[in-house]
Amino acid sequence: MKISTRSRYGLRLMIQLAGSNGKRLVPLREIAETQQISGKYLSRLVIQLRRNRLIRAGRGTNGGYTLTSKHVLIAFLILGGLTATSYGSSRLFYLEAQAVASYANSAGENEIFWYSMMPGDPMQKPSIGFDLLQRFSGEGGDWGILAIQARVSYDTSRRYDLEPQLYNAYFKLKTGPGDFWLGHNKPSFGFSSYLDNHGTLLQPLSMYGFGYDRDWGAGYYRDFESGNLALSATTGSGMPLYLRGNYMLSGRVSKGDLNQQNYNLGLSASSGKNLEAMGYHLMPMDPTPTAMIGTDAILLSNRWENRLEFIWSRKTWNYPQNQYVSDYVIFHRLTANLLDENRLKLEVQNRWMLGEWGNGMLTLAGSYQITADLALRSMVEIDDENTRVIAQLYWYHKI
Amino acid sequence: MKQIFLTILAVLALGTSLFAAVGCDLNDPDKDVKRLFPGSTGYKTEYVSISQKGGDSLLVKIEQRLGDKFQGLFETGDVPYTMYRVFRKKELLGYIHGVNQKGQYGGIQVFLVLDTAGVIKTLYFQKLTSKAASNLRRPSFGKQFAGLTLQDFYKYDVVSGKENGADRITAIKNPSAEAASDFMAALRAVKKNLILVDEFLLGNRYLKYYRPN
């Protein structure tokens, strides 16, 4: 891991302040002597740390500096501990942190929230986390991959509590006939099954009630010369793991290699008895017989990306007795990749739901990659009743 | 609690000048390795970065060998380069390695297929969305690189596009005049790629041919 000199000295300074246990203010001269850092450099550093409210200053003959909160340091050291074990050429390890805020206008009332979607949804909240990919190899090459992606988020729907969240948590075994995975992964249905939406504000249809972003179970994947086949048998409970007679069988077959031919066309089907869950919170219902059929397409051309998806879904509710509810949804996302190295992305996403719960949603989104690690994203979401503006600062750093 | 999260983020933001982490993997390695190395039975993936192996001093040496500065999101010291060693059972057949390179419409990804001595067998564009540059994907374009090594590319100046010597690089024909910027970017990407493979996999066997200007 490469840490900038400024960050390293800042951390050393904060560790020394923590050592004083908040009982006294530590003069800058004392820090400079202990840490062997020039006073001039330190004086610039403390200005930055004070600006970020990590330390505070006291004036007078016994003046100096102390930490604003020991919790900040504890959290930082936990991150440091994680990074210390991350070296290795067969492993990728990333740290992640994000700040999210949204401003909503609903029925004439304005409110500020600390999440990007609904309070119970797992996607984006202020959080810290990590993303691990570990490969296993023998003399003849790779034979397995372990992927773990987890966060601790600040969840306002749980009385300002912290919520641990698990996204990827699977082991993939590579064999001649294809790859098999076991654990918590994307079920094989639609555009959502191969889109990396982990840190993004803009979300696919799996986050709007059409399937699950992640589910517990097993799956199979095989590439063909032009296209691939993906199958999965999962619990149909989404982010949490529950076994109450619920299950979901899914499959997607595609034509076209997105990387070589700049297009991919997919056909998906899914059937099972699903549990209704919002994020990690289960709804008090029995498993619901659910069937879905969908088709999706991606086309890349110059700076443009076009994504189109259509899904038909039918759910059979027990109450009222055996009532069928059919929904049809059309999804379109247009992306413009702008500036050098595609630093700026502008996107328009439309979602039209027809049927029993018909509505429409227009989303305008922008993302600017400030550095390779840090992205600033924003989104305006307009539906029949609400308008919301969402902002996110997202940090993703390889160790 | 909210303040703690925001403060942590602010602390982390202190380190964002680190500039890291735009890697370049094969998107479908099982399929791609079989296609690029017919007869192969497996591959082993390794991640390496300049900062991990040698830090800033190594970055400077690599820039000197390239004859240009590393810049932007794609060329930081922390970029995790993904190296594929390709096997037939336990026999090493060669290597595949890709780099990101700034192209006309954002980034292009250029993979080299090399034998165990670092000689190019062919090259493969993974990401290339420019319609005008689609001819660069043709096998006939990739074949022009077969047999070339870093020794040849040392004579090629990636900034001016000129070659001092045998003209083996400037003899490579651009199949699409409208895609001149992507063509130039591809040549720079190939030289950068060869230097990184030499540094990370071949034990710098081509360093002896490097002649500083």
Chai-1 contact restraints between the chains, C-beta under 6 A:
chainA,res_idxA,chainB,res_idxB,connection_type,confidence,min_distance_angstrom,max_distance_angstrom,comment,restraint_id
A,K2,B,S51,contact,1.0,0.0,6.0,A-B,restraint_1
A,K2,B,D78,contact,1.0,0.0,6.0,A-B,restraint_2
A,S4,B,G15,contact,1.0,0.0,6.0,A-B,restraint_3
A,S4,B,S17,contact,1.0,0.0,6.0,A-B,restraint_4
A,S4,B,L18,contact,1.0,0.0,6.0,A-B,restraint_5
A,S7,B,L14,contact,1.0,0.0,6.0,A-B,restraint_6
A,S7,B,G15,contact,1.0,0.0,6.0,A-B,restraint_7
A,N52,B,A10,contact,1.0,0.0,6.0,A-B,restraint_8
A,R53,B,T7,contact,1.0,0.0,6.0,A-B,restraint_9
A,H71,B,I4,contact,1.0,0.0,6.0,A-B,restraint_10
A,V72,B,T7,contact,1.0,0.0,6.0,A-B,restraint_11
A,A75,B,I8,contact,1.0,0.0,6.0,A-B,restraint_12
A,S89,B,E46,contact,1.0,0.0,6.0,A-B,restraint_13
A,S89,B,Y47,contact,1.0,0.0,6.0,A-B,restraint_14
A,S89,B,V48,contact,1.0,0.0,6.0,A-B,restraint_15
A,L92,B,Y47,contact,1.0,0.0,6.0,A-B,restraint_16
A,A97,B,L9,contact,1.0,0.0,6.0,A-B,restraint_17
A,A97,B,L12,contact,1.0,0.0,6.0,A-B,restraint_18
A,A99,B,L6,contact,1.0,0.0,6.0,A-B,restraint_19
A,A99,B,L9,contact,1.0,0.0,6.0,A-B,restraint_20
A,P126,B,F5,contact,1.0,0.0,6.0,A-B,restraint_21
A,R135,B,T45,contact,1.0,0.0,6.0,A-B,restraint_22
A,S137,B,K44,contact,1.0,0.0,6.0,A-B,restraint_23
A,E139,B,K90,contact,1.0,0.0,6.0,A-B,restraint_24
A,G140,B,G42,contact,1.0,0.0,6.0,A-B,restraint_25
A,G140,B,F87,contact,1.0,0.0,6.0,A-B,restraint_26
A,G140,B,K89,contact,1.0,0.0,6.0,A-B,restraint_27
A,G140,B,K90,contact,1.0,0.0,6.0,A-B,restraint_28
A,G141,B,G42,contact,1.0,0.0,6.0,A-B,restraint_29
A,G141,B,Y43,contact,1.0,0.0,6.0,A-B,restraint_30
A,G141,B,K44,contact,1.0,0.0,6.0,A-B,restraint_31
A,G141,B,F87,contact,1.0,0.0,6.0,A-B,restraint_32
A,D142,B,K44,contact,1.0,0.0,6.0,A-B,restraint_33
A,D142,B,T45,contact,1.0,0.0,6.0,A-B,restraint_34
A,Y154,B,M1,contact,1.0,0.0,6.0,A-B,restraint_35
A,Y154,B,F5,contact,1.0,0.0,6.0,A-B,restraint_36
A,Y160,B,M1,contact,1.0,0.0,6.0,A-B,restraint_37
A,D223,B,D28,contact,1.0,0.0,6.0,A-B,restraint_38
A,D223,B,D30,contact,1.0,0.0,6.0,A-B,restraint_39
A,D223,B,K31,contact,1.0,0.0,6.0,A-B,restraint_40
A,N259,B,N27,contact,1.0,0.0,6.0,A-B,restraint_41
A,N259,B,Q126,contact,1.0,0.0,6.0,A-B,restraint_42
A,L300,B,T129,contact,1.0,0.0,6.0,A-B,restraint_43
A,S301,B,K131,contact,1.0,0.0,6.0,A-B,restraint_44
A,N302,B,Y105,contact,1.0,0.0,6.0,A-B,restraint_45
A,N302,B,T129,contact,1.0,0.0,6.0,A-B,restraint_46
A,N302,B,S130,contact,1.0,0.0,6.0,A-B,restraint_47
A,N302,B,K131,contact,1.0,0.0,6.0,A-B,restraint_48
A,R303,B,Y105,contact,1.0,0.0,6.0,A-B,restraint_49
A,N337,B,G106,contact,1.0,0.0,6.0,A-B,restraint_50
A,E341,B,G72,contact,1.0,0.0,6.0,A-B,restraint_51
A,E341,B,L73,contact,1.0,0.0,6.0,A-B,restraint_52
A,E341,B,K102,contact,1.0,0.0,6.0,A-B,restraint_53
A,E341,B,G106,contact,1.0,0.0,6.0,A-B,restraint_54
A,E341,B,G107,contact,1.0,0.0,6.0,A-B,restraint_55
A,N342,B,G106,contact,1.0,0.0,6.0,A-B,restraint_56
A,T371,B,T16,contact,1.0,0.0,6.0,A-B,restraint_57
A,T371,B,F19,contact,1.0,0.0,6.0,A-B,restraint_58
A,A372,B,F19,contact,1.0,0.0,6.0,A-B,restraint_59
A,A372,B,A20,contact,1.0,0.0,6.0,A-B,restraint_60
A,A372,B,A21,contact,1.0,0.0,6.0,A-B,restraint_61
A,A372,B,V22,contact,1.0,0.0,6.0,A-B,restraint_62
A,A372,B,L73,contact,1.0,0.0,6.0,A-B,restraint_63
A,A372,B,T76,contact,1.0,0.0,6.0,A-B,restraint_64
A,D373,B,T16,contact,1.0,0.0,6.0,A-B,restraint_65
A,D373,B,A20,contact,1.0,0.0,6.0,A-B,restraint_66
A,L374,B,T16,contact,1.0,0.0,6.0,A-B,restraint_67
A,W395,B,L12,contact,1.0,0.0,6.0,A-B,restraint_68
A,H397,B,A20,contact,1.0,0.0,6.0,A-B,restraint_69
A,K398,B,A20,contact,1.0,0.0,6.0,A-B,restraint_70
A,K398,B,A21,contact,1.0,0.0,6.0,A-B,restraint_71
A,K398,B,D78,contact,1.0,0.0,6.0,A-B,restraint_72
A,K398,B,P80,contact,1.0,0.0,6.0,A-B,restraint_73
